Amino acid sequence: MEETSREAVATAVQRVAGMLQRSDQLDKVEQYRRREARKKASVEARLKAAIQSQLDGVRTGLTQLHSALLDVKDIQGSLADVSKDWRQSINTIENLKDVKDAVVQHSQLASAVENLKNIFSVPEIVTETRELIEQAELLQAHRKLMELECSRDDLMYEQYRMDSKNTSDMNLISNYFEDVQGLSDELAKQLWMVLQRSMVTVRRDPTMLVSVVRIIEREEKIDRRMVDRKKQTGFIPPGRPKRWKDKMFEVLEGTVSTRIEGTQSVTREADKMWLVRLLEITRKYVLDDLIVVKNLMVQCFPPHYNTFNRFFSLYHNAVSIRVTELASEDLEANEIVSLLTWVLNTYKSVEMMGHPELRSECDINQLEPLLPQHVVDDLLSKYVKTFTSNITGWLRKALETDKKDWQKETEPEADQDGYYQTTLPAIVFQMFEQNLQVAAQIDGDFKEQVLKLCLKQMNTFLIRYREEAMAYKEEHLRDRQLPQCYVQYMIAIINNCQTFKESINSLKRKYSQSSEPTDSDAAIERTLNEVAKEGCQFLLDEVFLDLEHHLNELLTRKWLTGSHAVDTICVTVEDYFNDFNKIKKPFNQEMTSEALRRVVVEYIKAVMQKRITFKNADERREGAERMIKEADQFKFLFRKLAAGEDTDRLCGAIAAIAEVFKLTDPTLLFLEVTTLVSKYPDIREEHIQALLAVRGDASREMRQMIIGTLSENKIPISLHSDVAWDSQGCRLGAVS
């Protein structure tokens, strides 16, 4: 309290100090005092009111507690009186035991009297019930059966209540009603028979199916009632609960399974398309049955049965079991595809479970997969293994067939643009196309996988194709008269490479979602280019074998005195290139350029081999003019053949050498050689030596002076160049 008082005083002092900080506030001291006094009085009044309210509440609570105490004492007295009266009544209850037994006996007798008529008429009712069952009057038969069971169950229940341990009387009743259980079983058989034929029954006589469902519903109610009574009394009649509703669903499930299993009418031995037929029959049966369920059968069952969804699940499970069995068989590749296509695509399509008439009743996206993923993966793996083996065999067979065509005495066919070709690319890519179309039916990922496999097999096939093309060339070289159409079929082989490229790109655009190059792309491109370039090389080898004799005449005495070697060379090349025009771009362009290069190389080689040495200026002039003329011939020919922009440069090399020979003033020879070296910087020292030797007028000292001067003036003379002229002029470098 003291601490609180001190805090209050300190607060008050601080507050007063705040009010009297200025001198003009002293005039208001009295006003401040009155205001604080009013506040104090107000606070004291609120405190008094609060305390008074608390006191009133305590007073009221004490009054209520006193009243409750009095009530408790009254209740205690009443309980004591009740206890006293209960003790006095025990003896009276024991004296009423005989009355109680009499009541029980009266109840049993009353039940017996009530069922007496039924008891005496049991044999008659049994006979009537059996006849009704045989006549398929199921509702009436069930009504009679219920009467019999009710009489039996009531009698047995009363016996159980009177003396549950008296088994002899209980057996007596059971034996008397022994035919009732047989009638129940007979009726059940009829019910299950109707349910097994429910798809037919609901079309012909839906009332029969409704009657069956009504009977089963009645039995379900009786089952529930009997089970509840057992919980209360411990008694349950024989044969209860029947659980006919559960049995009904078992029968329906068996009916669906039998219907699905019964679709296989043929085997692989009898029909290669057995699986396709089986799956199509299954599709039709399932779709037709579910439409019948939706339009007819749903109306025959109570709504809480959720009939359509139940049947939908039954058919789904039955189909799943069936296709799993099929997947476990030793299926061939085409059968695997048929099964997976049906399972992954057809099943959920509008042709089956996604049919417009069914779509409003169910969500096919909620269906479990027909086949587990590991089974699908195993089937795909098996298909890929089989496909790999098959495609290898198909490609080998296709190549063998194509090789036989290479030996024909007739030219190969030409395409619409006149280019020679064989049927090999079409056959190969028709196989690929068919298998990719099949793979696309399964799913996109598998399609990509098959495409990669096709490209991988294609690369292996092209390596073999290259080997066979080389063997074809070697075979021809052993006897150049055979095969008769060697050139034409080698052109077709080259053209096939371009067709292969175009077909591969077409397949990738059509069947691949990815634009990223695969591992096989570069290898295929490289192999195709090698096959085409080697084919072009083989054809040029064929040309130059025919030109060999004429090329050997160049820069010889015979050539100088008027040989027609170059004329023959040009005519032969042009004649060959009439056939080579059947080669597709870009290979025809490359081949023409290579032919020009080889002609020029052979010509310069003839110079570098020093086949002739000019004896005088007249021979040098005549030889140089002949070289220039022949360079122009080559230029004219290869321009006509569209050899490209290298024509002038390569033919110009012959003219440039001719200028060295044509020079009449030996003192200017150094300048002419310098000009040649500057135009063709990859020329070598031995080449210059050969040129000077062919001139015939350059002494050893002059040759050494020219070479030495070139070196002193640091005019580059190539000594190590991959594209330099070799010792015989076999290569030709670029113009500087």
C-alpha positions in Angstrom: 0.0 0.0 0.0 2.8 2.4 0.9 4.4 1.8 -2.5 1.2 2.4 -4.3 0.6 5.6 -2.3 4.1 6.8 -3.3 3.4 6.1 -6.9 0.1 7.9 -6.8 1.7 10.9 -5.1 4.5 11.0 -7.7 2.0 10.8 -10.5 0.0 13.6 -9.0 3.1 15.8 -8.5 4.1 15.2 -12.1 0.6 16.1 -13.3 0.4 19.3 -11.2 3.9 20.3 -12.5 2.6 19.8 -16.0 -0.4 22.1 -15.3 1.7 24.9 -13.7 4.6 25.2 -16.0 3.9 28.8 -16.9 3.2 31.8 -14.6 -0.1 32.6 -16.3 -1.4 29.2 -15.2 -1.3 30.2 -11.5 -4.4 32.2 -12.0 -6.3 29.0 -12.8 -5.2 27.1 -9.8 -8.7 27.3 -8.2 -10.3 26.2 -11.5 -7.9 23.2 -11.6 -8.7 22.3 -8.0 -12.5 22.3 -8.6 -12.1 20.2 -11.7 -10.0 17.6 -9.9 -12.4 17.6 -7.0 -15.3 16.7 -9.4 -13.3 13.9 -10.9 -12.5 12.5 -7.5 -16.1 12.6 -6.5 -17.1 10.8 -9.7 -14.6 8.1 -9.2 -15.7 7.5 -5.6 -19.3 7.3 -6.7 -18.5 4.6 -9.3 -16.5 2.6 -6.7 -19.3 2.7 -4.2 -21.8 1.5 -6.9 -19.5 -1.4 -7.9 -19.0 -2.5 -4.3 -22.7 -2.3 -3.7 -23.4 -4.5 -6.8 -20.9 -7.1 -5.7 -22.5 -7.2 -2.2 -26.0 -7.7 -3.8 -24.7 -10.6 -5.9 -23.1 -12.3 -2.9 -26.4 -11.9 -1.0 -28.4 -13.5 -3.8 -25.9 -16.4 -4.1 -26.1 -17.2 -0.4 -29.9 -17.3 -0.6 -29.8 -19.7 -3.6 -27.3 -22.0 -1.8 -29.6 -22.1 1.2 -32.6 -23.1 -0.9 -30.5 -25.8 -2.7 -29.5 -27.3 0.6 -33.2 -27.6 1.6 -34.0 -29.3 -1.7 -31.2 -31.9 -1.2 -32.5 -32.8 2.2 -36.0 -33.4 0.7 -34.5 -35.6 -2.0 -32.6 -37.6 0.5 -35.8 -38.3 2.4 -37.6 -39.3 -0.8 -34.8 -41.8 -1.8 -35.0 -43.4 1.7 -38.7 -43.9 1.3 -38.3 -45.5 -2.2 -35.6 -47.8 -0.9 -37.8 -48.9 1.9 -40.7 -49.6 -0.5 -38.5 -51.5 -2.9 -37.3 -53.9 -0.2 -40.8 -54.6 0.8 -41.9 -55.4 -2.9 -39.2 -58.1 -3.5 -41.2 -60.8 -2.0 -44.3 -59.8 -4.0 -42.3 -60.2 -7.3 -41.1 -63.6 -6.4 -44.7 -64.7 -5.7 -45.6 -63.6 -9.4 -43.2 -66.1 -11.1 -46.0 -68.6 -11.8 -48.0 -65.8 -13.5 -45.0 -65.0 -15.7 -44.6 -68.6 -16.7 -48.3 -68.8 -17.6 -48.0 -65.7 -19.8 -45.1 -67.2 -21.7 -47.0 -70.5 -22.1 -50.0 -68.6 -23.3 -48.0 -66.7 -25.8 -46.6 -69.9 -27.3 -50.0 -71.5 -27.4 -51.4 -68.4 -29.1 -48.6 -68.6 -31.8 -49.3 -72.2 -32.3 -53.0 -71.6 -32.7 -52.3 -68.8 -35.1 -50.0 -70.9 -37.3 -52.1 -74.1 -36.8 -53.8 -73.8 -40.2 -50.4 -73.2 -41.9 -48.8 -76.0 -40.1 -51.4 -78.5 -41.3 -51.2 -77.1 -44.9 -47.4 -77.2 -45.2 -47.2 -80.1 -47.6 -49.9 -78.5 -49.8 -48.1 -75.2 -49.9 -44.8 -76.9 -50.6 -46.3 -78.5 -53.7 -47.9 -75.3 -54.9 -44.7 -73.4 -54.4 -42.7 -75.9 -56.4 -45.2 -75.7 -59.2 -45.0 -72.0 -59.3 -41.2 -72.1 -59.5 -41.4 -74.5 -62.4 -43.9 -72.2 -64.1 -41.5 -69.2 -63.6 -44.1 -67.5 -61.4 -41.4 -66.3 -59.2 -43.1 -63.5 -57.2 -46.0 -65.8 -56.2 -43.6 -68.7 -55.5 -41.6 -66.4 -53.2 -44.8 -65.2 -51.4 -45.6 -68.9 -50.6 -42.1 -69.5 -49.6 -42.1 -66.6 -47.2 -45.3 -67.9 -45.6 -43.7 -71.3 -45.0 -40.5 -69.7 -43.6 -42.5 -67.4 -41.4 -44.5 -70.3 -39.9 -41.3 -72.3 -39.3 -39.3 -69.4 -37.9 -42.1 -68.3 -35.5 -42.5 -71.8 -34.1 -38.8 -72.2 -33.7 -38.5 -68.8 -32.1 -41.3 -69.6 -29.5 -39.6 -73.0 -28.8 -36.3 -71.2 -28.4 -37.9 -68.7 -25.9 -39.5 -71.5 -23.9 -36.6 -73.8 -23.8 -33.5 -73.0 -25.9 -31.8 -76.2 -24.8 -34.5 -78.5 -26.0 -32.9 -79.6 -29.2 -35.3 -82.5 -29.8 -38.3 -80.2 -30.2 -36.3 -77.8 -32.3 -35.2 -80.7 -34.6 -38.8 -81.9 -34.8 -39.9 -78.5 -36.2 -36.9 -78.4 -38.5 -37.6 -81.9 -39.9 -41.3 -81.1 -40.5 -40.3 -78.0 -42.6 -37.3 -79.7 -44.2 -38.7 -79.1 -47.8 -38.7 -75.3 -47.2 -34.9 -75.1 -47.5 -35.1 -77.1 -50.8 -37.7 -74.7 -52.2 -35.5 -71.8 -51.2 -32.6 -73.3 -53.1 -34.7 -74.1 -56.2 -36.0 -70.5 -56.2 -32.5 -69.2 -55.9 -31.4 -71.3 -58.9 -34.2 -69.7 -60.9 -33.1 -66.3 -59.8 -29.5 -66.9 -60.7 -30.5 -68.3 -64.1 -32.5 -65.1 -64.9 -29.5 -63.0 -63.8 -27.1 -65.0 -65.9 -29.3 -64.2 -68.9 -30.0 -60.7 -67.8 -28.7 -59.1 -71.0 -31.2 -61.1 -73.0 -34.0 -61.0 -70.4 -34.0 -57.2 -70.1 -34.6 -56.9 -73.8 -37.4 -59.5 -74.0 -39.1 -59.4 -70.6 -37.8 -56.8 -68.3 -40.6 -57.6 -65.8 -38.9 -60.9 -65.1 -35.7 -59.1 -64.1 -37.7 -56.6 -62.0 -39.4 -59.6 -60.2 -36.0 -61.1 -59.4 -34.7 -57.8 -58.0 -37.9 -57.4 -55.8 -37.5 -60.9 -54.4 -33.9 -60.3 -53.5 -34.8 -57.0 -51.9 -37.5 -58.8 -49.8 -34.9 -61.3 -48.7 -32.5 -58.5 -47.8 -35.1 -57.0 -45.5 -35.8 -60.3 -43.8 -32.1 -60.9 -43.4 -31.7 -57.5 -41.7 -34.7 -58.2 -39.4 -33.4 -61.6 -38.4 -29.9 -60.3 -37.7 -31.3 -57.6 -35.5 -33.5 -60.1 -33.6 -30.4 -62.3 -33.1 -28.6 -59.4 -31.4 -31.6 -59.1 -29.0 -32.5 -62.7 -28.4 -29.6 -64.8 -29.7 -32.0 -66.8 -32.0 -31.7 -66.9 -35.8 -33.6 -69.2 -38.2 -31.7 -71.8 -40.2 -30.4 -70.6 -43.5 -30.3 -67.0 -42.4 -28.9 -64.6 -43.5 -29.2 -65.8 -47.1 -27.2 -62.8 -48.5 -28.9 -63.1 -51.9 -27.9 -59.6 -52.8 -24.2 -60.4 -52.5 -24.8 -63.6 -54.4 -26.6 -61.6 -57.1 -23.6 -59.4 -57.6 -21.4 -62.4 -57.8 -23.6 -63.9 -60.4 -23.6 -60.7 -62.4 -19.8 -60.5 -62.2 -19.5 -64.1 -63.4 -21.9 -63.4 -66.2 -19.9 -60.5 -67.4 -16.6 -62.5 -67.1 -18.2 -65.4 -69.0 -19.4 -63.0 -71.7 -15.9 -61.5 -72.2 -14.2 -64.8 -72.1 -16.6 -66.3 -74.6 -15.6 -63.8 -77.3 -12.7 -65.9 -78.6 -14.1 -68.0 -81.4 -10.9 -68.5 -83.5 -7.3 -69.3 -82.9 -4.0 -68.2 -84.4 -3.8 -71.5 -86.3 -7.2 -70.9 -88.0 -6.9 -67.2 -88.6 -3.8 -65.0 -88.5 -6.0 -62.0 -87.6 -7.5 -63.9 -84.6 -6.5 -61.3 -82.1 -7.9 -58.4 -84.1 -11.2 -60.2 -84.5 -11.3 -61.1 -80.8 -10.6 -57.5 -79.7 -13.2 -56.2 -82.1 -15.9 -58.7 -80.9 -15.0 -57.7 -77.3 -15.3 -54.0 -78.1 -18.7 -54.6 -79.7 -20.0 -56.8 -76.9 -18.9 -54.4 -74.2 -20.3 -51.3 -75.9 -23.6 -52.9 -76.8 -24.0 -54.4 -73.3 -23.3 -51.1 -71.5 -25.8 -49.2 -73.7 -28.4 -51.8 -72.8 -27.5 -51.4 -69.1 -27.9 -47.6 -69.4 -31.1 -47.6 -71.4 -32.9 -50.7 -70.0 -31.3 -52.4 -67.0 -30.9 -49.3 -64.8 -34.7 -49.0 -64.7 -35.0 -52.6 -63.3 -32.8 -52.0 -60.2 -33.3 -49.6 -57.3 -31.4 -46.3 -57.6 -29.2 -46.9 -54.6 -27.7 -49.9 -56.5 -25.8 -47.4 -58.7 -26.4 -50.0 -61.4 -24.6 -48.4 -64.4 -21.4 -47.6 -62.5 -21.4 -51.1 -61.0 -21.7 -52.8 -64.4 -19.2 -50.3 -65.9 -16.7 -51.5 -63.2 -17.6 -55.2 -63.8 -16.9 -54.9 -67.5 -13.7 -52.9 -67.0 -12.4 -55.5 -64.5 -13.4 -58.4 -66.8 -11.7 -56.8 -69.8 -8.6 -56.1 -67.7 -8.3 -59.7 -66.7 -8.8 -60.9 -70.3 -6.2 -58.6 -71.8 -3.8 -59.5 -69.1 -4.2 -63.1 -70.0 -3.7 -62.2 -73.7 -0.5 -60.2 -72.8 0.9 -63.3 -71.1 0.7 -65.4 -74.3 3.5 -65.7 -76.8 2.3 -62.9 -79.0 3.9 -62.0 -82.3 5.0 -58.4 -83.1 1.9 -57.4 -85.0 -0.3 -59.0 -82.3 1.5 -57.0 -79.6 0.8 -53.8 -81.5 -2.8 -54.7 -82.0 -3.2 -55.4 -78.3 -1.5 -52.3 -77.1 -3.3 -50.1 -79.6 -6.6 -51.5 -78.5 -5.7 -51.2 -74.8 -4.1 -47.7 -74.9 -6.3 -46.0 -77.5 -9.4 -47.9 -78.7 -10.6 -48.8 -75.2 -11.1 -45.2 -74.0 -12.0 -43.8 -77.4 -15.5 -42.9 -78.7 -15.7 -46.3 -80.2 -15.9 -48.0 -76.8 -15.9 -46.6 -73.2 -15.9 -43.0 -74.4 -18.9 -43.5 -76.6 -21.3 -40.5 -76.5 -24.1 -42.6 -75.0 -21.9 -43.6 -72.1 -19.9 -40.4 -71.6 -22.7 -38.7 -69.6 -22.8 -41.6 -67.1 -19.1 -42.1 -66.3 -15.7 -40.4 -66.3 -13.3 -42.6 -68.3 -10.4 -40.6 -67.0 -11.0 -42.2 -63.6 -10.6 -45.7 -65.0 -7.6 -47.7 -63.8 -5.3 -48.8 -66.7 -6.3 -52.1 -68.3 -2.7 -53.3 -68.1 -0.2 -52.6 -65.4 2.6 -50.4 -66.6 5.3 -53.1 -66.2 3.2 -55.4 -68.5 3.0 -52.6 -71.1 6.7 -52.0 -70.8 7.5 -55.7 -71.2 5.3 -55.9 -74.3 6.9 -52.8 -75.8 10.4 -54.3 -75.0 9.4 -57.6 -76.7 8.1 -55.7 -79.7 11.2 -53.6 -80.1 13.4 -56.8 -79.9 11.3 -58.6 -82.5 11.1 -55.4 -84.6 14.9 -55.0 -84.5 15.3 -58.6 -85.6 12.7 -58.3 -88.4 13.9 -55.0 -89.7 17.4 -56.3 -90.0 16.2 -59.2 -92.0 14.0 -57.0 -94.1 16.8 -54.6 -94.9 19.2 -57.5 -95.7 16.6 -59.0 -98.1 15.9 -55.7 -99.7 19.6 -55.1 -100.4 20.0 -58.6 -101.8 17.1 -58.0 -104.2 18.6 -54.6 -105.2 22.0 -56.3 -105.9 20.3 -58.7 -108.2 18.9 -55.7 -110.2 22.5 -54.4 -110.6 23.3 -57.3 -112.8 20.4 -56.7 -115.2 21.1 -56.0 -118.9 18.5 -53.2 -118.9 18.9 -49.7 -117.6 17.4 -48.9 -114.2 14.1 -47.0 -114.1 14.1 -43.2 -114.0 12.0 -40.9 -111.8 9.8 -38.2 -113.1 12.8 -35.9 -113.6 14.7 -38.5 -115.5 17.2 -39.4 -112.8 18.2 -43.1 -112.5 17.0 -44.9 -109.4 16.3 -48.3 -108.0 13.3 -49.4 -105.8 15.5 -49.8 -102.7 14.8 -46.5 -101.0 11.1 -46.9 -101.6 11.1 -50.4 -100.2 13.1 -49.4 -97.1 11.1 -46.4 -96.3 7.8 -48.1 -96.9 8.9 -50.6 -94.2 9.9 -47.8 -91.9 6.7 -45.9 -92.6 4.5 -48.9 -91.9 6.1 -49.6 -88.6 6.1 -46.0 -87.6 2.4 -45.7 -88.4 1.9 -48.8 -86.2 4.0 -47.3 -83.4 2.1 -44.0 -83.6 -1.1 -45.9 -82.8 0.4 -46.9 -79.4 1.7 -43.5 -78.2 4.0 -40.6 -79.1 6.9 -41.7 -76.9 7.0 -45.2 -78.4 6.8 -43.7 -81.9 9.9 -41.6 -81.1 11.6 -44.8 -79.8 10.8 -46.7 -83.0 12.0 -43.8 -85.1 15.4 -43.7 -83.3 15.6 -47.5 -83.8 14.8 -47.2 -87.5 17.5 -44.5 -87.9 20.0 -46.7 -86.0 19.2 -49.6 -88.3 19.4 -47.3 -91.3 23.0 -46.4 -90.4 24.0 -50.0 -90.1 22.3 -50.8 -93.4 24.1 -47.9 -95.2 27.4 -49.2 -94.1 26.5 -52.5 -95.7 25.2 -50.7 -98.7 28.6 -48.9 -99.1 30.4 -52.2 -98.8 28.2 -53.8 -101.5 28.8 -50.7 -103.8 32.5 -51.2 -103.4 32.2 -54.9 -104.1 30.1 -54.1 -107.2 32.9 -51.8 -108.5 35.6 -54.5 -107.8 33.6 -57.1 -109.6 33.3 -54.7 -112.6 37.0 -54.1 -112.7 37.7 -57.8 -113.1 35.7 -57.7 -116.4 34.8 -54.2 -117.6 32.2 -55.7 -120.0 30.2 -56.8 -117.0 27.7 -55.9 -115.7 26.5 -54.4 -118.9 24.8 -51.5 -117.2 27.4 -50.8 -114.5 27.5 -47.1 -115.1 23.8 -46.6 -115.0 23.3 -48.7 -111.8 26.2 -46.9 -110.2 24.4 -43.6 -111.0 21.3 -45.1 -109.4 23.3 -46.0 -106.3 24.5 -42.4 -106.1 21.0 -41.0 -106.6 19.6 -43.4 -103.9 21.8 -41.6 -101.4 20.0 -38.3 -102.1 16.6 -40.1 -101.9 17.6 -41.7 -98.6 18.4 -38.2 -97.2 15.1 -36.8 -98.4 13.2 -39.8 -97.0 14.9 -39.6 -93.6 14.1 -35.9 -93.3 10.5 -36.6 -94.3 10.2 -39.3 -91.7 11.6 -37.1 -89.0 9.3 -34.2 -89.9 6.3 -36.5 -89.9 7.0 -38.7 -86.8 9.3 -36.7 -84.5 8.2 -33.9 -82.3 11.8 -33.0 -81.5 14.0 -30.9 -83.8 17.1 -32.0 -81.9 19.5 -34.1 -84.0 19.8 -37.7 -82.9 23.0 -39.7 -82.4 22.4 -41.5 -85.7 21.9 -38.3 -87.8 25.5 -37.4 -88.2 26.6 -41.0 -88.9 23.8 -41.4 -91.5 24.7 -38.1 -93.2 28.4 -39.0 -93.2 27.8 -42.5 -94.6 25.5 -41.3 -97.4 28.0 -38.7 -98.4 30.8 -41.3 -98.5 28.7 -43.7 -100.6 27.8 -41.0 -103.0 31.3 -39.5 -103.3 32.8 -43.0 -103.7 30.2 -43.8 -106.4 31.2 -40.6 -108.2 34.8 -41.6 -107.8 34.1 -45.1 -109.2 32.4 -43.5 -112.3 35.3 -41.1 -112.8 37.7 -44.0 -112.5 35.7 -45.7 -115.3 36.1 -42.6 -117.4 39.8 -42.3 -116.9 40.4 -45.9 -117.5 39.1 -45.3 -121.0 41.2 -42.1 -121.2 44.4 -43.6 -119.9 45.9 -44.3 -123.3 45.1 -40.8 -124.6 46.3 -39.1 -121.4 49.6 -40.9 -121.8 50.0 -39.3 -125.3 50.0 -35.7 -123.8 53.2 -33.7 -123.9 54.9 -36.4 -126.0 56.5 -36.2 -129.5 53.4 -37.8 -131.0 51.3 -35.1 -129.3 53.6 -32.4 -130.6 53.4 -33.7 -134.2 49.6 -33.6 -134.3 47.9 -36.1 -131.9 44.1 -35.9 -131.4 44.4 -37.1 -127.8 42.7 -34.1 -126.3 39.9 -34.2 -128.9 39.3 -37.8 -128.0 39.4 -37.0 -124.3 36.8 -34.2 -124.7 34.5 -36.4 -126.8 34.8 -39.3 -124.3 34.2 -37.1 -121.3 31.2 -35.5 -122.9 29.8 -38.9 -123.9 30.1 -40.2 -120.3 28.6 -37.0 -119.0 25.5 -37.5 -121.1 24.9 -40.4 -118.7 26.1 -38.5 -115.7 23.4 -36.0 -116.3 21.2 -38.6 -114.7 22.9 -37.9 -111.4 21.0 -35.8 -108.9 22.2 -32.5 -107.4 24.5 -31.8 -105.7 26.5 -34.9 -106.6 26.4 -34.1 -110.4 27.9 -30.7 -109.8 30.6 -32.1 -107.5 31.4 -34.9 -110.0 31.8 -32.4 -112.9 34.2 -30.3 -110.9 36.2 -33.4 -109.9 36.3 -34.5 -113.5 37.7 -31.1 -114.6 40.3 -31.2 -111.7 41.4 -34.7 -112.7 41.8 -33.8 -116.4 43.9 -30.7 -115.5 45.9 -32.7 -113.0 46.6 -35.4 -115.6 47.6 -32.8 -118.1 50.0 -31.0 -115.7 51.3 -34.4 -114.6 52.3 -35.0 -118.2 54.3 -31.8 -118.1 56.0 -32.6 -114.8 56.9 -36.1 -116.0 59.1 -34.5 -118.6 57.8 -36.7 -121.4 59.2 -34.2 -124.0 62.0 -31.7 -124.1 61.6 -28.9 -126.7 64.6 -28.7 -129.0 64.1 -25.2 -130.2 62.0 -22.0 -130.0 59.7 -23.2 -132.8 58.8 -26.4 -130.8 58.4 -24.4 -127.7 56.1 -22.0 -129.4 54.1 -24.7 -131.2 53.8 -26.7 -127.9 52.7 -23.6 -126.0 50.1 -22.7 -128.5 48.8 -26.3 -128.5 48.6 -26.2 -124.7 46.7 -22.9 -124.8 44.4 -24.3 -127.4 43.7 -27.5 -125.5 43.2 -25.5 -122.3 40.5 -23.6 -124.2 39.0 -26.9 -125.3 38.8 -28.1 -121.7 37.4 -24.7 -120.7 34.7 -24.9 -123.4 33.8 -28.5 -122.6 33.5 -28.0 -118.8 31.7 -24.7 -119.1 29.2 -26.7 -121.2 29.1 -29.3 -118.5 28.6 -26.6 -115.8 31.8 -27.4 -113.9 31.5 -24.2 -111.9 33.6 -21.2 -111.2 36.8 -23.3 -110.9 36.8 -23.9 -114.7 38.8 -20.8 -115.6 41.2 -21.1 -112.7 42.1 -24.7 -113.4 42.3 -24.4 -117.1 44.3 -21.2 -116.6 47.0 -23.3 -114.9 47.7 -25.0 -118.2 47.8 -21.7 -120.1 50.1 -20.2 -117.4 52.6 -23.1 -117.9 52.3 -22.6 -121.6 53.4 -19.0 -121.2 56.6 -20.2 -119.6 57.3 -22.4 -122.6 56.2 -19.7 -125.1 58.7 -17.1 -123.8 61.4 -16.5 -126.5 63.8 -14.4 -124.5 65.6 -16.6 -121.9 66.6 -13.5 -120.0 63.0 -12.9 -119.1 62.5 -16.4 -117.9 63.0 -15.4 -114.3 60.2 -12.9 -114.5 57.8 -15.4 -116.2 58.6 -18.0 -113.5 58.1 -15.4 -110.8 54.7 -14.6 -112.3 53.7 -18.3 -112.3 54.8 -18.7 -108.7 52.9 -15.6 -107.6 49.7 -16.9 -109.2 50.2 -20.5 -107.8 52.0 -20.1 -104.5 51.9 -23.8 -103.7 54.2 -24.7 -106.7 57.4 -26.5 -105.6 61.0 -26.2 -106.5 61.0 -29.5 -108.3 58.1 -28.3 -110.4 60.1 -25.3 -111.6 63.0 -27.6 -112.3 60.7 -29.8 -114.4 59.3 -26.8 -116.4 62.7 -25.5 -117.1 63.9 -28.9 -118.2 60.9 -29.3 -120.6 61.8 -25.9 -122.2 65.1 -27.4 -123.2 67.1 -24.1 -123.4 67.7 -23.5 -119.7 71.2 -24.4 -118.6 71.9 -25.9 -115.3 73.4 -22.6 -114.1 70.3 -20.7 -115.3 68.0 -23.1 -113.4 70.1 -22.7 -110.2 70.1 -18.9 -110.7 66.3 -18.8 -111.0 65.7 -21.0 -108.0 68.4 -19.1 -106.0 67.0 -15.7 -106.9 63.5 -16.7 -106.0 64.8 -17.8 -102.6 66.9 -14.7 -102.1 63.9 -12.4 -103.0 61.8 -14.4 -100.5 59.3 -15.4 -103.1 57.5 -18.3 -101.4 57.9 -21.7 -102.9 55.7 -24.2 -101.1 57.6 -27.2 -99.7 54.9 -28.7 -97.4 51.3 -28.1 -98.5 48.5 -30.5 -98.5 47.0 -28.9 -101.6 50.3 -28.3 -103.3 51.4 -29.7 -106.6 53.1 -33.0 -105.9 56.3 -34.2 -107.7 54.2 -35.2 -110.7 51.8 -32.3 -110.6 49.0 -34.4 -109.2 47.5 -31.6 -107.0 46.8 -28.0 -107.9 46.5 -25.3 -105.3 44.6 -22.1 -105.2 45.4 -19.0 -107.2 46.9 -16.3 -105.1 
